[in-house]
Amino acid sequence: MNSDWTIEDARGVYNIDRWGAEYFGINAAGRVVARPKQAAGAEVELLEVLATARERGLKAPLLVRFQDILRHRVEAICGAFGKSIEAHGFTGRYRGVFPVKVNSLREVVEEILDAGRPHGFGLEVGSKPELHAALALQDEPGSLLICNGYKDDAFIRTALTGTRLGRQVILVVEKPDELRRIISVAKREGVRPQLGIRMRLLSRSTGKWADSGGEDAKFGLNTAELMAAIELLRAESWEDCFRLLHFHIGSQVPDILTVRKAVQEGARFYAKVRQLGFPLDYLDVGGGLAVDYDGSRAAFESSANYSLQEYTNDVVQTVAEVCNAEDVPHPDLISESGRAVVAHHSVLLVEVFGANNKTPKTRKPHLKYGKGGKGEHPLVQQLLRIRRGFARGGKLAAYHDALNCKDDATNMFTLGVLGLEEKAKVETLYWEICKKVVAHFRNEEHVPEEITELEDRMGDQYVCNFSVFQSLLDHWAVEQLFPIVPLSRHTERPTREATLVDITCDSDGAVRKFIDLEAVRDTLPLHPLRKNGKGNEPYFLGFFLMGAYQDVMGDQHNLFGRVNEIHVFLDPDEPGGYYSEEIIRGQTLSECLDSVQYNRRELHRQMKKQFDAAIRDNRLKPSEGMRLLEEYERGLDEYTYLSF
């Protein structure tokens, strides 16, 4: 352990005590732990979970699901709404629903439904596959099934089947002509459905998903379209079917003032429709309850400037104030807070197996320089002079001169007037000087912007055994930030600054933005990789708050498939305080190839044909050919990721 470095320093560098929400931390041994029940339960070292998975044949990359966190999140949200309802004398109830699109894995949905059973927690769906799954899984009579999204006749008929089975299914009208379609299908089926209407509020959020609200939103009716829908319902004598009013201003709403404004506008619509004689029971405030990914607790797109309790207080109080002023009954409140339910429960464990350094000590070419620069190219001589006189001269000027030499060397090499060895010497000296410049300015109060950018460029690239496109798609698509922390060695100071690159053959397969309290970081503090008797000492990173959307949006770029999974439950009777209830093996080569129409039998046939030809031509012995064919066949059953 470094005498000038403490566990508290590590917790501060990675900000884990803030974004971890008491679910994650670093223990006294310098290892990352999960506390699925926060302070009320045991803590589990993530490296122990990884070891357990290895015993069961699962290698990294490994997704760990803490099912107890799902239960805790459902109870926390329901409990917070309950406190707010009691504190503000609200006469309606809270009826939460989980949007299946946020994480559609069966085990996740089942755990949420089981945890939400005492609270009447239901589901929200937006597609036919989600609807079919929800009807089969959701068997609690009083819980809601909210049907959002665009709908065809088959979607509507399936939803009406749920109504016939006694389920609380509510079909939400998303666009003006959808109501006529629902009425037409319902009449043919002889079922009077429960209906909702989604309003297109003028209130807009900020952040990455702001386009979900406002006048140009993809879904919802404006005021004139609402009035037309009301007239149609009256003409059909279907007033009693209109039960719910819904709005949604976007996922991950960072500012509580935005929430308050939207709820006030939505509640006003509810009150005005109620005054027109429609027996609305529910006000669905949609999603948007944010997750604090960076721990800054600020109105930033990867954070939130409010707590869960503040959110529920503002929703309940605002609706109550509007309803009281308009003299209408308080509705039952519905929220679709999917991200806040599932984000914390899953962690991706990834192995770092190499590093690309700008100034590598182990791979530096054995370059010899003439004494005093004698016999060297003028550019090399100039860089040697800059290096020798660095302590005496201006540091910024030294950097500028070195950069000029490197640029000149690049141009001369391209034109064919500079040799390979001379270019190597120029680049090596340039990076050595840059390292000195950056080290000098670390102790300065004012650091020029170009030196800050230089320090970022000098960061290492840590090569990680995973695919950004499969496991971290939101980072690639919308630059969503996720907390990333080494799983061990927190008794040591992290002395390297690095970006992360994956194993896909794509330059976009990288993580170059990281969380920070005040601004987005361009590098992540990490520990230097170490060697042991077998090569690199294992070094694992945890990617946290991965439970929302990442699991269901993964892409098979380079045919890297779904990763291995292990589902963890706390149990005080188990030796480690937990057990792994279920494992889900990641996709094999054969499964990924099959998904893009490569038939295993056909692949085997084509390969055997080539081996037979090689044997006939005496390029391979029969025994060697059969051995290689069997090895090819075994390879199809392997994990798509690298094996170390």
matplotlib code that plots the C-alpha trace (Angstrom):
import matplotlib.pyplot as plt

x = [0.0, 1.3, 1.9, 0.6, -2.5, -5.6, -8.8, -10.6, -8.5, -9.5, -13.2, -12.8, -11.0, -13.7, -16.5, -18.0, -19.6, -21.8, -22.9, -22.9, -26.0, -24.9, -25.1, -21.3, -18.2, -14.5, -13.6, -10.6, -8.7, -9.0, -11.5, -14.9, -17.9, -21.6, -24.2, -27.5, -29.5, -27.4, -26.6, -29.3, -27.4, -24.1, -21.5, -20.0, -16.6, -17.0, -13.8, -15.3, -18.3, -15.9, -14.1, -17.5, -18.4, -15.1, -15.7, -18.9, -17.2, -18.0, -15.2, -15.1, -16.6, -19.2, -22.4, -23.4, -27.0, -27.8, -31.4, -31.8, -31.1, -34.1, -36.3, -34.7, -35.3, -39.0, -39.6, -37.7, -39.7, -43.0, -42.0, -41.0, -44.3, -46.1, -44.4, -45.2, -48.9, -49.2, -47.3, -49.4, -52.8, -53.1, -56.2, -55.1, -52.7, -49.4, -49.5, -46.0, -45.3, -42.1, -41.4, -40.3, -38.2, -35.7, -34.7, -36.8, -34.8, -37.4, -35.6, -35.5, -39.2, -40.1, -38.1, -39.7, -43.2, -42.5, -41.1, -43.9, -46.7, -47.6, -47.7, -49.7, -46.7, -47.4, -45.9, -45.7, -45.3, -44.8, -44.7, -46.4, -43.6, -43.5, -47.3, -47.3, -44.6, -46.3, -49.7, -48.1, -45.9, -48.2, -50.8, -51.6, -55.3, -55.0, -51.8, -51.9, -50.7, -50.2, -50.0, -48.1, -46.6, -48.1, -50.7, -52.1, -55.3, -53.3, -51.8, -55.3, -56.9, -54.1, -54.6, -58.3, -57.6, -56.0, -59.2, -61.2, -59.0, -59.8, -56.5, -56.3, -55.1, -55.2, -54.7, -53.0, -53.8, -50.6, -51.7, -55.0, -56.2, -55.4, -58.6, -60.8, -58.8, -59.2, -62.9, -63.3, -61.4, -63.1, -66.5, -65.7, -64.4, -67.3, -65.1, -65.2, -61.6, -60.0, -58.4, -55.8, -54.6, -51.0, -50.7, -47.9, -46.9, -45.2, -42.9, -39.5, -36.7, -33.0, -30.3, -29.9, -33.6, -35.2, -36.9, -39.4, -41.3, -42.4, -44.4, -42.2, -42.4, -42.9, -45.9, -49.0, -51.9, -52.0, -54.9, -57.0, -56.5, -57.5, -60.8, -61.4, -60.8, -63.2, -65.9, -65.4, -65.7, -68.9, -70.3, -69.7, -71.0, -67.6, -67.0, -66.7, -63.8, -61.5, -59.7, -56.1, -54.2, -50.5, -47.5, -43.7, -41.1, -38.1, -35.8, -33.2, -34.6, -31.7, -33.5, -36.3, -37.7, -38.4, -40.2, -42.3, -43.3, -44.3, -46.3, -48.1, -49.0, -50.0, -52.1, -53.9, -54.9, -56.2, -58.3, -59.8, -60.8, -62.2, -64.3, -65.8, -67.4, -64.9, -64.2, -60.4, -58.9, -55.2, -52.6, -49.5, -46.5, -44.3, -40.6, -37.7, -36.7, -33.0, -30.0, -27.0, -24.4, -21.5, -22.4, -22.3, -26.0, -26.2, -28.6, -26.2, -27.3, -25.6, -26.8, -29.8, -30.1, -32.8, -33.2, -35.9, -37.8, -37.7, -39.0, -42.0, -42.7, -42.8, -44.9, -47.5, -47.6, -47.9, -50.8, -52.5, -52.2, -53.6, -56.5, -57.4, -57.4, -59.6, -61.8, -61.4, -60.6, -57.0, -56.1, -54.1, -50.6, -48.6, -44.9, -42.9, -39.5, -37.7, -34.1, -34.3, -35.5, -32.9, -29.8, -28.0, -28.6, -26.1, -22.3, -20.1, -16.8, -14.1, -10.5, -7.7, -5.1, -2.8, -1.8, -0.6, 1.7, 3.0, 6.3, 6.6, 9.6, 9.6, 9.2, 11.3, 13.6, 17.3, 18.2, 21.8, 22.6, 26.0, 27.9, 26.6, 24.4, 27.4, 26.5, 22.7, 20.2, 19.7, 16.1, 17.5, 20.2, 17.7, 15.6, 18.6, 19.5, 15.9, 16.0, 19.4, 18.4, 14.9, 15.5, 16.9, 14.6, 10.9, 8.7, 6.0, 8.6, 10.3, 7.0, 6.4, 10.0, 9.6, 6.3, 7.7, 10.5, 8.1, 5.9, 9.0, 10.1, 6.6, 6.7, 10.3, 9.6, 6.5, 8.7, 11.3, 14.1, 14.2, 15.1, 13.1, 15.6, 15.8, 12.0, 11.9, 14.5, 12.5, 9.3, 10.9, 12.6, 9.4, 7.4, 10.1, 10.0, 6.2, 6.3, 8.6, 6.4, 3.3, 5.0, 6.2, 2.7, 1.1, 2.5, 1.5, -1.6, -2.4, -2.1, -2.4, -5.2, -2.8, -0.9, -4.2, -5.0, -1.4, -1.8, -5.0, -3.2, -0.4, -2.8, -2.4, -4.9, -5.9, -7.1, -10.2, -11.8, -15.3, -17.3, -18.6, -21.2, -22.5, -22.3, -22.1, -24.1, -25.4, -21.8, -21.1, -24.5, -25.1, -21.9, -23.8, -21.4, -21.0, -18.9, -15.9, -13.7, -10.9, -12.1, -8.9, -5.6, -7.2, -4.6, -2.3, -2.3, -3.5, -0.5, -1.6, -4.2, -5.9, -8.7, -10.3, -10.4, -12.3, -11.5, -13.6, -11.9, -13.5, -11.9, -15.2, -14.9, -13.5, -14.4, -12.9, -15.2, -15.5, -17.4, -16.1, -17.7, -17.2, -16.6, -16.3, -12.9, -11.0, -9.0, -9.5, -7.0, -5.8, -3.0, 0.0, -0.3, 2.0, 3.6, 3.6, 5.0, 2.3, 2.4, 0.1, -1.3, -5.1, -6.6, -10.3, -12.6, -16.2, -18.7, -21.5, -25.1, -25.5, -29.0, -31.0, -31.2, -27.6, -28.7, -31.4, -29.7, -26.5, -25.2, -23.2, -20.5, -17.7, -20.0, -19.2, -22.3, -24.1, -21.8, -21.9, -24.3, -24.5, -27.5, -26.6, -28.8, -27.8, -28.2, -26.8, -26.7, -24.2, -20.5, -19.9, -23.2, -24.6, -25.4, -25.6, -29.1, -28.8, -26.1, -26.8, -24.0, -22.9, -23.4, -21.0, -19.4, -21.9, -24.9, -23.6, -22.9, -26.3, -27.9, -26.5, -27.4, -24.2, -25.4, -23.1, -23.5, -22.8, -19.7, -18.5, -19.2, -17.3, -14.3, -14.2, -14.2, -11.1, -9.3, -10.1, -8.6, -5.5, -5.1, -5.4, -2.8, -0.4, -0.4, -1.7, -1.6, -5.0, -4.6, -3.4, -6.3, -8.9, -7.3, -7.5, -11.1, -12.1, -10.4, -12.3, -15.6, -14.7, -14.0, -17.6, -18.7, -16.4, -17.3, -17.0, -14.6, -10.9, -9.9, -7.0]
y = [0.0, 3.5, 5.6, 8.7, 6.9, 5.7, 3.9, 7.2, 8.6, 5.8, 6.3, 10.0, 9.4, 7.0, 8.9, 5.5, 6.6, 9.1, 7.3, 3.9, 4.9, 2.7, -0.3, -0.3, 0.6, -0.2, -2.3, -2.0, -4.5, -2.2, -4.4, -3.3, -4.7, -4.8, -4.2, -5.3, -4.4, -1.3, -1.2, -3.8, -6.7, -8.4, -7.1, -9.2, -8.8, -8.7, -10.6, -13.4, -13.5, -13.7, -16.6, -18.4, -17.9, -19.4, -22.5, -22.9, -22.5, -18.8, -16.5, -12.7, -10.7, -11.5, -9.7, -9.9, -9.3, -8.6, -9.6, -8.2, -4.7, -5.0, -5.8, -3.0, -0.5, -1.4, -1.1, 2.2, 3.8, 2.5, 3.5, 7.0, 7.6, 6.2, 8.7, 11.6, 10.6, 10.5, 13.7, 15.7, 14.3, 12.8, 10.6, 8.7, 5.7, 5.0, 2.3, 1.8, 0.0, -1.3, -0.5, -3.9, -2.2, -1.0, -4.6, -7.3, -10.3, -12.7, -13.1, -9.3, -8.8, -11.7, -10.4, -6.9, -8.3, -10.5, -7.6, -5.3, -7.8, -6.1, -2.7, -3.6, -3.0, -3.7, -3.6, -1.2, -2.6, -0.9, -3.8, -7.0, -9.2, -7.3, -7.6, -11.3, -11.8, -9.5, -11.2, -14.5, -13.3, -10.8, -12.7, -10.4, -9.4, -5.8, -4.7, -2.6, -3.4, -0.2, -0.6, 2.3, 2.5, 2.2, -0.5, -2.6, -4.8, -7.8, -5.7, -4.4, -7.9, -9.3, -6.5, -7.2, -10.8, -9.6, -7.6, -10.8, -12.6, -10.0, -8.1, -4.3, -3.6, 0.0, 0.8, 4.2, 6.2, 7.6, 9.3, 10.8, 8.0, 5.2, 5.7, 4.8, 1.7, 0.6, 1.3, -0.7, -3.7, -3.6, -3.6, -6.6, -8.4, -7.4, -5.9, -2.4, -1.6, 0.7, 3.6, 6.2, 9.1, 10.4, 14.1, 15.9, 18.5, 21.7, 21.2, 19.9, 18.2, 18.7, 16.1, 13.3, 12.3, 15.8, 15.1, 12.8, 15.9, 19.2, 20.0, 17.8, 14.7, 11.3, 10.3, 12.0, 14.2, 18.0, 19.9, 20.1, 16.4, 15.6, 17.5, 15.5, 12.3, 13.4, 14.1, 10.7, 9.0, 10.9, 10.0, 6.3, 6.6, 5.4, 8.1, 5.5, 3.8, 6.8, 6.1, 7.4, 10.5, 10.0, 12.1, 11.5, 14.1, 11.8, 9.5, 10.6, 14.1, 15.8, 18.9, 18.7, 22.0, 20.4, 17.5, 20.0, 22.0, 18.9, 17.4, 20.7, 20.9, 17.2, 17.5, 20.5, 18.4, 15.7, 18.2, 19.8, 16.5, 15.4, 18.6, 17.6, 14.6, 11.8, 9.4, 9.5, 7.3, 7.5, 10.1, 8.5, 10.8, 8.6, 7.9, 10.3, 9.6, 10.0, 7.9, 9.7, 8.1, 10.4, 11.2, 15.0, 15.5, 18.3, 19.1, 17.4, 14.9, 12.0, 13.0, 14.5, 17.5, 15.7, 12.6, 9.9, 11.4, 14.9, 13.6, 11.8, 14.8, 17.2, 14.9, 14.2, 17.8, 19.3, 17.0, 17.7, 21.4, 21.4, 19.1, 21.0, 24.3, 22.7, 21.0, 17.5, 14.2, 13.2, 10.5, 7.3, 8.1, 5.9, 6.3, 4.3, 4.7, 1.8, 3.2, 4.0, 0.4, -1.6, 0.5, -0.4, -4.1, -5.2, -4.9, -5.9, -7.4, -7.0, -8.1, -5.8, -7.9, -5.3, -1.6, 0.6, 3.3, 6.4, 6.1, 2.3, 1.3, -2.4, -2.0, 1.1, 0.5, 0.1, 3.5, 4.7, 8.4, 9.8, 11.4, 14.9, 14.3, 13.9, 12.3, 12.5, 14.1, 17.9, 17.2, 14.6, 16.9, 19.7, 17.3, 16.1, 19.7, 20.4, 17.3, 18.2, 21.8, 21.1, 21.9, 25.4, 26.5, 27.4, 24.3, 25.5, 26.6, 23.2, 21.6, 23.8, 23.3, 19.5, 19.5, 21.4, 18.9, 16.0, 17.7, 18.4, 14.8, 13.5, 15.7, 14.7, 11.0, 11.3, 13.0, 10.3, 12.4, 11.0, 7.4, 5.0, 5.0, 8.8, 9.0, 6.5, 8.6, 11.8, 10.3, 8.7, 11.9, 13.9, 11.7, 11.8, 15.6, 15.6, 13.4, 15.9, 18.8, 17.2, 16.3, 19.9, 21.4, 19.0, 21.1, 24.4, 26.3, 27.4, 24.7, 25.8, 24.2, 22.7, 20.9, 19.6, 18.2, 16.8, 15.0, 13.4, 12.3, 10.8, 8.6, 4.8, 2.6, -0.3, -3.2, -4.8, -8.2, -7.0, -5.3, -1.7, -2.4, -5.5, -4.3, -0.5, 0.6, 3.9, 5.0, 4.6, 5.9, 8.9, 9.2, 8.0, 7.9, 4.9, 4.6, 2.4, 1.2, -1.3, -4.2, -4.4, -2.7, 0.4, 0.3, 1.6, 4.9, 4.7, 6.2, 5.7, 7.7, 5.6, 5.3, 1.9, 0.0, -3.2, -6.2, -5.3, -4.3, -0.8, 2.4, 3.4, 0.4, 2.5, 4.4, 7.9, 9.8, 9.1, 10.4, 13.2, 15.5, 18.7, 17.8, 14.9, 13.3, 12.2, 9.5, 7.1, 6.8, 3.1, 1.0, -0.1, -3.6, -6.1, -9.3, -12.6, -16.0, -16.7, -13.3, -10.4, -10.4, -10.4, -6.8, -6.4, -3.4, -3.1, -1.2, -0.1, 1.0, -1.1, -2.5, -0.1, -0.6, -1.9, -5.6, -5.4, -3.1, -5.0, -5.4, -8.4, -6.2, -8.5, -11.3, -10.8, -12.2, -11.9, -12.2, -14.7, -13.9, -14.9, -14.0, -13.4, -13.5, -12.7, -15.6, -15.4, -19.2, -19.5, -19.5, -16.3, -14.7, -15.2, -17.8, -17.8, -18.9, -19.0, -18.7, -17.8, -18.8, -16.3, -17.0, -19.4, -19.0, -21.4, -19.4, -16.1, -17.5, -19.1, -15.7, -14.4, -17.5, -19.6, -23.2, -25.3, -28.4, -26.5, -25.0, -28.4, -29.8, -27.0, -27.4, -31.2, -30.8, -28.6, -31.0, -34.0, -32.1, -31.2, -34.9, -36.1, -33.6, -34.8, -31.4, -33.0, -36.4, -38.0, -38.0, -34.4, -33.4, -35.0, -33.5, -30.0, -30.6, -31.7, -28.6, -26.4, -28.1, -27.6, -24.0, -23.4, -24.3, -21.7, -18.3, -15.5, -13.5, -14.1, -16.7, -16.0]
z = [0.0, -0.9, 2.2, 0.5, -0.9, 1.0, 0.2, 0.7, -2.1, -4.4, -3.5, -4.4, -7.7, -9.0, -7.1, -6.2, -3.0, -4.9, -8.1, -6.3, -4.4, -1.5, -3.7, -4.6, -2.8, -2.1, 0.9, 3.2, 1.1, -2.0, -3.8, -5.3, -3.5, -4.2, -1.4, -3.1, 0.0, 0.8, 4.5, 5.4, 3.8, 3.1, 0.7, -2.1, -3.7, -7.5, -7.9, -5.8, -8.1, -11.1, -9.5, -8.8, -12.5, -13.6, -11.5, -13.5, -16.8, -17.5, -18.5, -18.9, -20.3, -17.7, -16.9, -13.2, -12.2, -8.6, -8.4, -4.9, -6.3, -8.6, -5.6, -3.6, -6.4, -6.8, -3.1, -2.9, -5.6, -4.3, -0.8, -1.8, -3.6, -0.5, 1.8, -0.6, -0.9, 2.9, 3.5, 1.0, 1.9, -1.6, -2.0, -5.1, -5.1, -6.8, -9.5, -10.9, -14.2, -15.6, -19.3, -20.8, -23.5, -20.8, -20.1, -21.6, -20.1, -18.6, -15.3, -14.8, -15.6, -13.3, -10.4, -10.8, -10.9, -7.9, -5.9, -7.0, -6.2, -2.8, -4.5, -7.6, -9.8, -13.5, -16.9, -19.9, -23.4, -26.8, -29.3, -30.1, -28.8, -25.5, -25.2, -25.8, -23.1, -20.6, -20.9, -20.1, -17.2, -15.5, -13.5, -10.6, -11.1, -10.0, -11.7, -14.8, -18.3, -20.2, -24.0, -25.6, -29.1, -32.6, -33.0, -35.8, -35.6, -34.3, -31.5, -30.5, -30.6, -28.4, -25.9, -25.9, -25.1, -21.9, -21.1, -21.6, -19.2, -16.5, -16.8, -16.3, -19.9, -21.0, -24.7, -25.0, -28.1, -29.5, -32.7, -33.9, -36.3, -33.8, -31.8, -34.8, -35.4, -31.7, -31.8, -35.0, -33.7, -30.3, -31.8, -34.0, -30.9, -28.8, -26.0, -24.5, -23.7, -21.2, -23.1, -22.4, -24.5, -24.7, -24.7, -26.6, -24.0, -24.9, -21.9, -23.0, -21.2, -21.7, -22.3, -24.8, -25.0, -25.1, -28.4, -26.7, -25.7, -27.3, -30.4, -32.6, -30.5, -32.2, -30.1, -28.6, -29.5, -29.3, -27.8, -30.9, -31.6, -28.0, -28.5, -31.7, -29.8, -27.1, -29.7, -31.2, -27.8, -27.1, -30.5, -29.8, -26.2, -25.0, -22.4, -19.7, -21.6, -21.3, -18.1, -18.4, -19.5, -20.3, -21.1, -21.4, -21.9, -22.3, -20.5, -18.0, -17.1, -15.3, -13.9, -11.3, -12.5, -15.9, -14.1, -12.1, -15.1, -17.2, -14.4, -13.9, -17.6, -17.7, -14.5, -16.0, -19.0, -16.6, -14.7, -17.7, -19.2, -15.9, -15.9, -19.3, -17.6, -18.4, -15.5, -15.7, -13.0, -13.9, -14.6, -16.2, -15.8, -18.0, -17.4, -16.9, -13.3, -13.8, -12.7, -11.3, -13.6, -12.6, -9.0, -9.5, -8.5, -11.0, -13.9, -16.3, -18.9, -17.1, -13.7, -11.8, -9.4, -7.3, -5.1, -5.5, -2.6, -4.1, -7.4, -5.8, -3.6, -6.6, -8.7, -5.9, -4.6, -8.1, -9.1, -5.8, -6.2, -9.7, -8.8, -5.7, -7.7, -10.4, -7.9, -9.4, -7.6, -7.2, -9.8, -9.2, -10.3, -12.7, -13.5, -16.0, -14.3, -16.0, -15.9, -12.2, -11.5, -13.5, -14.1, -10.9, -10.9, -13.6, -13.8, -16.7, -15.8, -18.4, -18.5, -19.7, -21.5, -23.0, -23.2, -26.0, -24.7, -26.3, -24.4, -23.8, -21.7, -22.7, -26.4, -27.1, -30.1, -29.3, -30.8, -30.4, -30.8, -31.7, -28.9, -28.5, -31.5, -33.8, -37.2, -36.5, -38.7, -38.0, -36.7, -34.3, -33.2, -32.4, -30.4, -28.4, -27.6, -26.4, -24.2, -22.7, -22.0, -20.8, -17.1, -18.1, -20.9, -21.3, -21.1, -23.5, -26.0, -25.7, -26.6, -29.6, -30.9, -30.5, -32.2, -35.1, -35.5, -35.5, -38.1, -40.3, -39.9, -41.1, -44.2, -45.0, -44.6, -46.9, -49.5, -49.2, -47.8, -44.3, -43.4, -41.2, -38.3, -38.3, -38.2, -35.3, -33.4, -33.9, -32.7, -29.7, -28.6, -29.2, -26.9, -24.2, -24.3, -24.2, -21.1, -19.4, -20.4, -19.1, -15.8, -15.3, -15.8, -13.4, -10.6, -12.1, -11.1, -14.7, -17.4, -21.0, -22.9, -25.5, -22.7, -21.3, -24.7, -25.0, -21.7, -23.0, -26.2, -24.2, -22.4, -22.8, -24.6, -22.4, -24.6, -23.2, -24.0, -24.9, -27.7, -27.2, -29.8, -28.0, -24.4, -24.3, -27.3, -25.8, -25.3, -29.0, -30.2, -27.9, -25.8, -22.6, -19.7, -17.4, -14.3, -14.9, -12.0, -11.6, -9.4, -7.3, -6.4, -4.8, -2.1, -4.9, -6.6, -10.2, -12.1, -15.7, -17.6, -20.3, -22.8, -23.4, -26.7, -27.4, -29.6, -32.6, -35.9, -35.7, -34.5, -32.9, -30.6, -27.8, -24.6, -24.7, -22.3, -18.6, -15.6, -13.4, -10.8, -12.7, -16.4, -18.7, -18.5, -21.6, -19.8, -16.9, -14.0, -14.0, -12.6, -14.7, -15.9, -14.2, -15.3, -13.4, -14.2, -16.7, -18.5, -17.7, -14.2, -14.4, -14.3, -14.4, -14.9, -13.8, -16.0, -13.7, -14.0, -17.1, -16.5, -18.6, -22.4, -22.9, -22.5, -25.2, -27.7, -28.2, -31.8, -33.2, -34.8, -35.9, -34.8, -31.1, -29.4, -26.1, -23.1, -20.3, -17.4, -13.7, -11.5, -7.9, -4.8, -1.2, 1.3, 4.8, 5.0, 2.1, 2.8, 0.8, 1.8, -1.7, -4.3, -8.1, -8.9, -12.7, -15.4, -19.0, -21.3, -23.9, -27.5, -29.2, -32.6, -34.1, -32.7, -33.9, -37.3, -37.5, -36.8, -40.1, -42.1, -41.8, -41.3, -39.2, -41.2, -44.4, -42.9, -41.8, -45.3, -47.0, -44.7, -45.0, -48.8, -48.5, -46.1, -48.4, -51.3, -49.2, -48.2, -51.9, -52.9, -50.2, -48.5, -45.3, -43.8, -43.2, -39.4, -39.4, -41.7, -39.4, -36.3, -37.8, -39.0, -35.4, -34.0, -36.4, -35.3, -31.6, -32.3, -33.3, -29.8, -28.2, -26.7, -29.3, -27.1, -26.5, -24.0, -21.6]

ax = plt.figure().add_subplot(projection="3d")
ax.plot(x, y, z, "-o")
ax.set_aspect("equal")
plt.show()
